[in-house]
Amino acid sequence: MYTEPLQAFSWGQYGAVAFVYSLFSLTGFSFKGRGRVFSKENARSVQQVLTIHLKSLTFLLLWMWATAAIGPHLPDWMTDTFVYSTRRHSLLDLSFAAVMTIAGFVEWQLVYVKRGPDADGQETASS
């Protein structure tokens, strides 16, 4: 019996990861007391912020798909689970979490550019 290739695809997991990642990266949680992403303190426009976020989200979802696709082909020591804090994890799971965290930090550095005064006292973007 033929089934569609995307029929067994787990859209819910990808949607949940995209939602949580977007929630954390765009709602204004800040590092080192920085301002919100969509505030007047940010020199980037809304379009620039959303473009950067969509590129980062695309990378993250492709990484999630790639880890799921290559999982069966990896050696057992990378996919065997171990118990940590009452949950089962593998090195593949931990690598995904590390990439997600690094992507969040990199996105934050790209998205948030604080405005600073220039020589004329006007607000400009500073890096």
C-alpha positions in Angstrom: 0.0 0.0 0.0 1.4 3.4 -1.0 1.4 6.2 1.5 2.3 9.8 1.0 5.9 10.6 2.1 4.7 13.4 4.3 1.7 11.6 5.8 3.8 10.0 8.6 5.7 13.2 9.1 5.4 14.6 12.6 4.2 18.1 11.9 3.2 18.7 15.6 6.7 18.4 16.9 8.1 20.8 14.3 5.2 23.2 15.0 5.8 23.0 18.8 9.6 23.6 18.4 8.9 26.6 16.0 6.4 28.1 18.4 8.6 27.7 21.5 11.7 29.0 19.8 9.7 32.0 18.3 8.2 32.7 21.7 11.5 32.8 23.5 13.4 34.7 20.7 10.8 37.4 19.8 8.9 38.1 23.0 11.6 40.2 24.5 13.4 38.0 26.9 16.7 39.6 27.3 20.4 38.9 28.0 22.4 41.2 30.2 19.5 43.6 30.7 19.1 44.5 27.0 15.9 46.0 25.8 13.1 44.2 23.9 13.4 43.2 20.3 10.5 45.3 19.0 11.2 48.4 21.2 12.5 51.8 20.0 15.9 50.8 21.6 16.5 48.4 18.7 17.9 49.9 15.6 16.6 47.0 13.4 13.3 47.4 11.7 10.5 44.8 12.2 11.1 43.5 8.7 14.8 43.0 9.4 14.0 41.3 12.7 11.5 38.9 11.1 13.8 38.1 8.2 16.6 37.2 10.6 14.2 35.2 12.7 12.8 33.2 9.8 16.3 32.4 8.5 17.3 31.2 12.0 14.0 29.2 12.4 14.5 27.6 9.0 18.0 26.5 10.0 16.7 25.1 13.3 13.9 23.1 11.7 16.3 21.8 9.0 18.7 20.7 11.7 15.8 19.0 13.5 14.8 17.2 10.3 18.5 16.2 9.6 19.0 14.8 13.1 15.8 12.7 12.7 16.9 11.5 9.3 20.5 10.6 10.2 19.6 9.1 13.6 19.1 5.5 12.3 22.4 5.6 10.5 24.6 6.8 13.4 26.6 4.5 15.6 24.8 3.1 18.7 27.0 5.1 21.1 25.4 8.3 19.7 21.8 7.2 19.8 21.8 5.0 23.0 19.9 6.7 25.7 21.0 7.3 29.3 19.0 8.5 32.2 19.6 12.1 33.3 17.3 13.8 35.7 14.6 11.1 35.4 14.5 11.5 31.6 16.1 9.5 28.9 18.5 11.4 26.6 21.1 10.5 23.9 24.1 12.4 22.5 22.0 13.1 19.5 19.3 14.7 21.7 21.9 16.8 23.5 23.5 17.9 20.2 20.1 19.2 19.1 19.6 21.1 22.3 23.1 22.6 22.0 22.5 23.7 18.4 19.1 25.2 19.4 20.7 27.2 22.3 23.6 28.4 20.1 21.2 29.4 17.4 19.1 31.4 19.9 22.2 33.3 21.1 23.4 34.0 17.6 20.0 35.2 16.5 19.8 37.5 19.5 23.2 39.0 18.6 22.0 39.6 15.0 18.5 40.8 15.8 19.2 43.3 18.6 21.3 46.3 17.7 21.1 49.0 20.3 20.6 52.6 19.1 23.3 55.0 20.2 23.8 58.7 19.7 26.0 59.9 16.9 28.1 63.1 16.7 25.0 65.2 16.1 23.1 63.7 19.0 20.8 61.8 16.7 20.0 58.2 17.5 21.8 55.7 15.2 22.5 52.0 15.1 25.6 50.9 17.0 27.0 47.4 17.0 
